[in-house]
Amino acid sequence: MAKQLVVRLRADGTVDAETIGMHGPECLDHIEALEALLDAETVSSSFTEDYTTASVQGTTAVDAEQPDGLR
């Protein structure tokens, strides 16, 4: 599957973003770039199954929730 960053601009001006096809912490780099482009700050986030699967298969197990960052 191709790597994607899906961005949704809502009517109230908030932005939702979701990474698809990225594994482990590589998605966080894309979210940081999006924050910089929008001059915005993440207010809530959670890791997808792709993030936790890659982390568990690697050397580090992680929690499924991240308080500060986008999905």
N, C-alpha and C positions, 0 to 999 in steps of 0.2 A: 504494500500500500504506500502511496506517495505521502510525503509529509505535508501537512496542511496546518495553517493557522486560520481558524474561522472566527471572524469578527462580526458582531452584531451591534448595530447602533439602534438603541431603543428610542421611542418617541419622547421619553422624559429626559433624553440626553445621556443616559448611562450607556456604558459599553460592556458587552459580554464577549469574552474570548475563550476559545477552546482549541487545544492542540490535538491533532489526530495523526497517528502513525509515528509519533516520537516516543522514545523509550528512555526511562531514567531522567536525570536532571537536564538533558538537552533542551527540554521544553521551556525551562526557566529562562534560558538565554533569549528565546523568542519573545517571551512575555516582557522581559526587561526592555527589549528593543521597542516593543509596542508602547510601553509606558513612556519611554523617552520621546517617541514620535508624537504621542498625544499630549505630552506634558501632563501626565496623569499618574495617579497612585492607586494601586490595587487596594480594595477594601475587603474582599473576601475571596477565598479560593479553596480548591480541593484537588488532590491528585487523582488522575484517572487510573483505571486498571493498568494501562500501559506503563505508567510510571512505577507503580508498586510491583508489577510483575518483573520488570527489568531490574529493579533494585533487589528484590528477593533472590533472583537468579544470580546476581552479582555477589558482591561481598558484604553488602549492607542491607539490612531490613529497615524499612521506614514506616512511620505512621501514615495512615491514609488521608489525614487532614493536614493542611498547612494554613495557619491562621493569616499570614500576610503574603498574598500572591494570587494571581489569577489561575484559573484552571488551565 
